Amino acid sequence: MPRKGKRYSKAVEQIDRQKTYELEGALAVLKEFPNAKFDETVEMAMHLGIDPRQADQMVRGTLKLPHGSGREVKVMVFATGQQAEAAKEAGAEHVGYEEFVEKIQKEGWVDFDVAIATPETMKEVRKLGRVLGPRGLMPNPKVGTVTDDVAKAVQEVKAGKVEYRNDRTANVHVPIGKKSFSAEQLKDNAVAVWDAINKAKPTAAKGIYIQSVTICSTMSPGITLDARELSKG
């Protein structure tokens, strides 16, 4: 088992492992953790009472964080003609169609964080499922990344729109900002994530839906939150 560094060990000492924290208190503790040499991403993780093997219990969607994610997002847009021009003007880093499909197929190239496609290009883009799917990069109309308005989609992603989806162990991980954000900004973003996941509860899910919640930064241990306090808004 890999040995934890001094910074991580020091952070662990600042947490009461027997306690569940209110959101504000947890953020105060997290902000006091020793800083890394980079601006760490702060993430909120939830364990859900769903059966991830059942298609009708999948939890997936998008939300716009009130204060953005603080992350520089590289966007790939599969489009041609006027749609391609609109995507470039909106700030997409990579725009094209067949040449990028070929590059991904032959080279496994994935130098982007989000992929957006027009419906017309999906005939070829679907062939990239084996490469893009496991990385969570496959365009999907359910989360707004297959659209005729690619400029709007690019702008939303750049402004802090994030996607969430449960993994095979029924966990959902969502970034809520950077450690350099103020505690109030992180709180607003965390509440937005909580609300979005709550509203996304599948009708087929039974029992306690959100079973546990933690927050952490890239290099820190997790802090367990009091889900009851969060549910009070």
Residue pairs with C-beta under 8 A, 6 or more apart in sequence:
4 12
7 33
7 34
7 36
7 219
8 219
8 220
8 221
10 33
10 34
11 33
11 34
11 220
11 221
12 221
14 29
14 32
14 33
15 29
15 221
15 223
19 224
20 224
20 225
20 226
20 227
21 29
21 223
21 224
21 225
21 226
22 225
22 226
22 229
23 187
23 190
23 191
23 225
23 226
23 229
23 230
24 183
24 187
26 215
26 223
26 225
27 183
27 186
27 187
27 190
27 215
28 183
29 223
30 42
30 179
30 215
30 216
30 217
30 220
30 223
31 179
31 183
33 217
33 220
35 179
36 217
36 218
36 219
38 218
39 70
39 178
39 179
39 180
40 178
40 179
40 217
40 218
40 219
40 220
41 69
41 70
41 71
41 175
41 177
41 178
41 179
41 217
41 218
42 175
42 176
42 177
42 178
42 179
42 181
42 186
42 215
42 216
42 217
43 173
43 174
43 175
43 176
43 215
43 216
43 217
43 218
44 173
44 174
44 175
44 176
44 190
44 193
44 194
44 213
44 214
44 215
45 171
45 172
45 173
45 174
45 213
45 214
45 215
45 216
45 222
46 171
46 172
46 197
46 210
46 211
46 212
46 213
47 169
47 170
47 171
47 210
47 211
47 212
47 213
48 59
48 166
48 170
48 171
48 172
48 197
48 205
48 209
48 210
48 211
49 170
49 205
49 206
49 207
49 208
49 209
49 210
49 211
50 57
50 58
50 59
50 166
50 170
50 202
50 205
50 209
51 57
51 170
52 58
52 166
52 167
52 168
52 169
52 170
54 204
56 202
56 203
56 204
57 202
57 204
57 205
58 165
58 166
58 202
59 164
59 165
59 166
59 172
59 197
59 200
59 201
59 202
60 142
60 143
60 163
60 164
60 165
60 166
60 200
61 142
61 143
61 163
61 164
61 165
61 196
61 200
62 143
62 144
62 161
62 162
62 163
62 164
63 161
63 162
63 164
63 192
63 193
63 196
64 156
64 159
64 160
64 161
64 162
64 192
65 160
65 161
65 162
65 176
65 177
65 189
65 192
65 193
66 160
66 185
66 188
66 189
66 192
67 160
67 177
67 181
67 185
67 188
67 189
68 159
68 160
68 177
69 160
69 162
69 175
69 176
69 177
69 178
69 189
70 177
70 178
70 180
70 181
71 113
71 175
71 178
73 113
73 114
73 157
73 158
74 93
74 94
74 111
74 112
74 113
74 114
75 87
75 91
75 92
75 93
75 94
75 112
75 113
75 114
75 115
75 116
75 154
75 157
75 158
76 92
76 93
76 94
76 95
76 100
76 112
76 114
76 115
76 116
77 83
77 84
77 87
77 92
77 94
77 95
77 115
77 116
77 117
77 150
77 154
78 96
78 97
78 100
78 101
78 115
78 116
78 117
78 118
78 121
78 122
78 124
78 125
78 139
79 86
79 87
79 95
79 96
79 97
79 116
79 117
79 118
79 121
79 150
80 97
80 118
80 120
80 121
83 118
83 148
83 150
84 95
84 96
84 97
86 150
86 151
87 95
87 116
87 150
87 151
87 154
88 95
89 151
90 150
90 151
90 152
90 154
90 155
90 158
91 154
91 155
91 158
92 116
92 150
92 154
93 112
94 100
94 111
94 112
97 121
97 124
98 124
100 109
101 124
101 125
101 127
101 128
103 109
104 110
104 128
104 131
104 132
105 127
105 128
105 131
108 131
110 131
110 132
110 135
110 137
112 137
113 137
114 137
114 145
114 157
114 163
115 125
115 132
115 137
115 138
115 139
115 145
116 139
116 145
116 146
116 147
116 150
116 153
116 154
116 157
117 125
117 139
117 145
117 146
118 146
118 147
118 148
118 150
119 141
119 146
119 147
119 148
122 139
122 146
125 139
128 138
129 138
132 138
132 139
136 163
136 165
139 145
139 146
140 146
141 147
143 163
144 153
144 156
144 161
145 153
147 153
162 174
162 175
164 172
164 173
164 174
164 193
164 196
164 197
164 200
165 172
166 172
167 173
172 197
174 193
174 197
176 186
176 189
176 190
176 193
176 215
177 185
177 186
177 189
179 217
181 189
190 215
191 230
191 233
194 213
194 230
197 210
198 209
198 210
198 231
201 209
210 227
211 227
212 224
212 227
213 224
213 225
213 227
213 230
214 222
214 223
214 224
214 225
215 222
215 223
215 225
216 222
216 223
